[in-house]
Amino acid sequence: MTSVSVIDNLLSSPSKWGHDHHSGLVEFDEPGATDLETIILRIVKDDPFASISEMKREVSKMDRVPQGGWWRIFCILKKQKLLTKRSRFKFIRSRW
């Protein structure tokens, strides 16, 4: 199972699960994820045409989320091969 399919399963499931890179899956006490990568993927899923600056603004509004700068968000998108808006749109279309 790839990391993208794991994250997709996490985002589509109604449970309160997040992904911890050190120990696998962990359950959060609070609703919603606190992992920056999961949050960025959720933002992409909600709005595939959002710019990195808009994603940064959304992350900065959230409480208990590690602050992600422009470069950190860029690296997450690059790692997931979601840098172009076209690839983000294909990402959400493939997750239906």
HELIX and SHEET records of a PDB file:
HELIX    1   1 SER A    3  SER A   12  1                                  10    
HELIX    2   2 LEU A   36  ASP A   46  1                                  11    
HELIX    3   3 ILE A   52  LYS A   61  1                                  10    
HELIX    4   4 TRP A   70  LYS A   79  1                                  10    
HELIX    5   5 LYS A   85  ARG A   93  1                                   9    
SHEET    1   A 2 TRP A  17  ASP A  20  0                                        
SHEET    2   A 2 GLY A  24  GLU A  27 -1                                        
END                                                                             
